[in-house]
Amino acid sequence: MAITTPLEVTSATQRLGGNIRVARVRRRLSQEELAQACGITRKTLYALEKGAPGATIATAFTVLWKLGLLDTALALADPDADEHGKILEAASRPKRVRRPVDSDNDF
């Protein structure tokens, strides 16, 4: 059974790949130079820049690191920016916290 990638995910990977390509070109690096510096093949870098769904996150992070852009990726899935998650967490907290009952165990 083939798994289809959601359109939003495909768009995001293509946008990331395009951003990586722009950063590489601005630094006047060829695909071959950047690929060698990252320890990947030029074909892998090409696929990443095209937004291929098979490119791994580790490969993307390695390329971003080499371009000096890894810090920009660290905001991905930041729990402090997850407003929906924070609302769900707050809703599951107890409304009231009770003190533990002191019991006299003078048996």
C-alpha positions as CSV (number, residue, x, y, z in Angstrom):
1,M,0.0,0.0,0.0
2,A,1.5,3.3,-1.1
3,I,1.5,6.2,1.4
4,T,0.5,9.5,-0.1
5,T,2.2,12.6,1.2
6,P,-0.3,15.4,2.2
7,L,-0.2,18.4,-0.1
8,E,0.8,20.7,2.9
9,V,3.8,18.4,3.6
10,T,4.8,18.4,0.0
11,S,4.6,22.2,-0.2
12,A,6.6,22.5,3.0
13,T,9.4,20.2,1.8
14,Q,9.5,22.0,-1.5
15,R,9.7,25.4,0.2
16,L,12.5,24.2,2.5
17,G,14.4,22.8,-0.5
18,G,14.0,26.1,-2.3
19,N,15.2,28.0,0.7
20,I,18.3,25.7,1.0
21,R,19.0,26.3,-2.7
22,V,18.8,30.1,-2.3
23,A,21.2,29.9,0.7
24,R,23.6,27.8,-1.3
25,V,23.6,30.0,-4.3
26,R,24.0,33.2,-2.2
27,R,27.1,31.6,-0.7
28,R,28.4,30.9,-4.3
29,L,28.6,27.1,-3.6
30,S,28.0,24.6,-6.3
31,Q,25.9,21.5,-5.4
32,E,29.0,19.4,-5.7
33,E,30.9,21.6,-3.2
34,L,28.2,21.7,-0.6
35,A,27.4,18.0,-1.0
36,Q,31.1,17.1,-0.4
37,A,31.3,19.4,2.6
38,C,28.2,17.6,4.1
39,G,29.3,14.1,3.2
40,I,26.4,13.4,0.9
41,T,26.1,12.9,-2.9
42,R,25.2,15.7,-5.3
43,K,22.2,13.7,-6.2
44,T,21.0,13.7,-2.6
45,L,21.5,17.4,-2.3
46,Y,19.6,17.9,-5.6
47,A,16.7,15.8,-4.2
48,L,16.7,17.8,-1.0
49,E,16.6,21.1,-2.9
50,K,13.7,19.8,-5.1
51,G,11.7,18.9,-1.9
52,A,11.8,15.1,-2.5
53,P,9.9,13.4,0.3
54,G,12.6,10.8,0.7
55,A,15.2,13.2,2.0
56,T,15.9,12.6,5.7
57,I,15.7,15.3,8.3
58,A,19.2,14.5,9.3
59,T,20.4,15.3,5.8
60,A,18.5,18.6,5.9
61,F,19.9,19.5,9.3
62,T,23.4,18.7,8.1
63,V,23.1,20.9,5.1
64,L,21.5,23.7,7.2
65,W,24.4,23.3,9.7
66,K,27.0,23.6,6.9
67,L,25.2,26.7,5.6
68,G,25.2,28.2,9.1
69,L,21.4,28.1,9.3
70,L,20.8,25.2,11.8
71,D,19.6,27.7,14.5
72,T,16.7,28.6,12.2
73,A,15.6,25.0,12.2
74,L,15.6,24.5,15.9
75,A,12.3,26.4,16.2
76,L,10.6,23.4,14.5
77,A,7.9,21.9,16.8
78,D,9.0,24.2,19.7
79,P,6.7,23.1,22.6
80,D,6.6,26.7,23.8
81,A,5.1,27.8,20.5
82,D,2.5,25.0,20.6
83,E,-0.6,27.0,21.6
84,H,-3.0,24.1,21.0
85,G,-0.9,21.7,23.0
86,K,-0.7,24.1,25.9
87,I,-4.5,24.5,25.9
88,L,-4.9,20.7,26.0
89,E,-2.4,20.4,28.8
90,A,-4.1,23.1,30.9
91,A,-7.5,21.5,30.4
92,S,-6.2,18.2,31.8
93,R,-4.8,19.7,34.9
94,P,-6.8,19.2,38.1
95,K,-9.0,22.1,39.0
96,R,-8.0,21.9,42.7
97,V,-5.0,20.5,44.5
98,R,-5.7,18.9,47.8
99,R,-3.4,18.7,50.7
100,P,-2.5,15.2,51.8
101,V,-4.6,14.1,54.7
102,D,-2.5,13.5,57.9
103,S,-3.5,10.2,59.3
104,D,-2.8,9.2,62.8
105,N,-1.3,5.8,62.7
106,D,-1.3,5.3,66.5
107,F,-2.2,1.6,66.5
